[in-house]
Amino acid sequence: MMIDKYEEQPCDVKSIRHIAGLDHPDNIQRFLEFAPEARFWTGFGQTEAMGVSGGHVDEKPGSTGKPSLTANVALFDDYDEEVPVGSPGEICVRGPAVFLGYWNLEDDTAYAFRNGWHHTGDIGRFDEDGYLWYVKRKAEKELIKPGGENVYPAEVEKVILTHAAVNEVSVIGVPDQKWGEAIKAVCSLKAGQTLPAEELIEYVASKIARYKKPQQVVFVDTLPKTAEGEIDRDQVKKDHGGKY
């Protein structure tokens, strides 16, 4: 949005030296073109563990940089065993920048801090140069962040399933150049039912906060299943997650 405003009314931006955040690669490239003397910093962190990693985006484009001085970072598998370099694992942190615990939620705090590490709920991998790469959110803590807001797919799915015409649904996040992520619902309908996408979007908006409504709805005959008969969310993402 800053870049769009600049293109509407160009001004002298030579005083900009640094800008930090998470953004779409195309937006970062546009920024560096109109402010060539500036450097863009990117990184990884969360409310519970500020500034886990960071670095200049041009050091390792696509990575989240190297661990910060205030964060000891390790990646663990589902059995809390550290994974080798190059393999994905849950990003776990300890150090002075990590929070002390969730207010009045002893069980949640104990689970997050098992074995002395704060478990972020995010999956990442280290490369041979020590840069941290974000992979995905763990299924148990899956989160969509349109414009920095937190939206849990399960909450949106629960609302959609209350619509009389909907049989099954999987809600996923998809890339969005303006907001970072957008909400997309992949649905199957009950036999004989029809439902306009816009009607379902407004239905969700009438039940929960409007920023949690899907921006796009796709209808399919059936949703892919795992061997256990559950909706295969990873396959849904492969089929529908690369586009908005």
N, C-alpha and C positions, 0 to 999 in steps of 0.2 A: 504493500500500500504506500510506503514511503517512496518507492521507485516510481509508481504510477503518478503520484503527486509531483515528483520532480519532472517527469516527462510532460506534465500539463503546464508547469511553470518552472523552467530551469533556473537554477541559482548557483552561486558559488559554493561548492561542497569540499573545497580543498582542506578545510579545517577538520573534516572527519578523518580520524586516524585508525580507530578501532570500532568494530561492532561485533556483538556476540549473540549467539542464539542458535536455534535449530530452524532450518528452512529448506525449501525445495532447491535442489542443485541449480535449476534454471534461474531461480530468483537470486541466488548467490552470484552466479555468473553475471547477471544483469547489474547487480550492485557493484561488482568489481570493475565493470566497464565504465560506469558513470562516476565512480570514486576510485580511480586506479591507485591513489596514494594510501588507501585504507587497507586494513587487513581484517579478514573475517575469522572470528574465533568460533569454534563449535565445541560441543562437549556432551557429557552425560551426567545426570544427577536426578535427584528426586527430593521431595519435601523432607523425607526422613534422612537423607544423606546428601547434603549439598556438595556440588562440585566434585563428583567422583573422578571424572577425567576431563581433559580438555586439550586444545591445541589449535594452531592455525589450520584452517581448512585445506590450505595448499600443501601441508606436510604429507598427509595421507588422505586425499579426498575420499569421502565416504566413511571414514573412521570417526570415532568420538575422541581421538587424541590419546594421550598417555595418562595414567593415574596421577592425580594431583598430590602435592606434598602432604596433604592432610588426610589422605585416604589410602589404606592398605586394601588392595583389591585382589580377590581370588574367584575362580569359577569352579562351581561344584555341580556334580550330577545329582540325580534324584536320590542317591544313596549317601549324599554329602561326602563324596570322594572327589578330590580335585582332578579336573580334566587336563589332558595334555595340551600344549600349545597348538592352536588351529582347530581344536574341537569345541563345540558349543557347550556352554554350561551356565547355570544361574549366576548372575553377577552378585557377589557377596562382598560386603564392605565392613571394615572396622577402623576406628580412629576418632579424633576429636570432633570431626564434622558430622558424626552420626548422632541421631537423636537418642534420647534415653528410654523412650517407650511410648506406647499408646495410652492415653488418659483413661484410667479405669477399665482397661481391657487387658487383664493380666494374661489370659490365654493367648490372645493375638500377639502380645509382646513376646511371650515365651517362644511361640512358634517362629516369629520373625528373627529372633536372636538365637536360634538353636546352634549349639556348638560354638558359641561366642562370636558368631558372625551375623551381621544384619543381612537377611536375604531380601533382595530388592523385588523379586518376582519377575525380573527381566532376564532374558537369555542373551549372552554375548560370547565373543571368542577373542582371544589374543592372537596377533600374528607374531612372526619371529622377531619383529622389531619392537615388540612391547606395546603396540597400539591396540586399543580396545575397539571392537566392532560390534555394534548393536545388531542382534538377529531378530528377536521377536519378544513378545510378552508371554509369560507362562500361561498355559490354558486356565489355571485356577485363579489367575489374577489378570485376565485379559481386559484390556482397557483401550478405548478409542479416545483420541484427544483432538476434537475439532476446535481450532482456535484456542488451544490451551485448556479447554474445559474437559472434565473427566466424565466419560460416558461408559458405563458398563454394559456390554452387549446383552448380558442376561436380563437386565432390567427392561431393555427395549423389546427383547424377544418375549418376555412375559406379557407385556401389554399387547403386542401384535397377536399373540395366541388367544387373547380374549375376544378377538373379532370372529364372528360366527362363520365367516367364509374361509378362514385360514386353517390349514391342516398342520403344516410344519414351517419353521423359519430358522434361518441362521443369519445373525447380524454381524457384519464385519466392517473393519475400517479400510478405506481405499485412499490412495494418494490424491491430494487436492492441492493445487498450486497456491491458492489463496489462504486456506485455513490449515494446511499441513495434512490433515486427515478429514475425510467425510464419512458419513454413516450410510451404509448400504445394506438393505434387507433382501435376502434371497428367500423367496417363499414358494410353497406349493399350496394349492387350494383344495378344499374338499370337493368331492365328485359333484359335478353339475353347477358349481359356483363360479361366478365371475366377480371381479373386483378391480376397478380402476386404481392404478398406482397412486394417483393424487388423493383419492378418497382414503386409502390406507395411511398415507403420510399425515393427513389432517386428523385422522382418527387418533394416531399416536400423539400428535401435538395437543389434542384435547384432554389427554389423560396424564401426561407428564410434561416437564419443562420443554418448551418448544425447541431449544437447542439440542434436545435429545432425539428429535424426530429424524427418520431417514431422509437423506437428500435424494436417494434413488431407491426404487423398488424393482426387483426383477422376479418374474414368475417363471417357475420351472415345473415340469411334470412331477419329478421326484428329487429329493436331496440325497447326495451320496451318503453311504453308511459305512461304519467301521465293522470289523468282524464281530464286535459285541452288539451290533445293531443300533449304535448311537450315531447321530449326525457327524459326519467326518468334516470337521471344521477346516482342517488343513486342505482338504480337497476342494471345499467350497472356495477357499482363498485362492487356490491355484486356478480354479475355473472362472472366478468373478472378481478377484481382488486386485488385478493389475490395471484396472481401468475404472474411470468414474464417468 
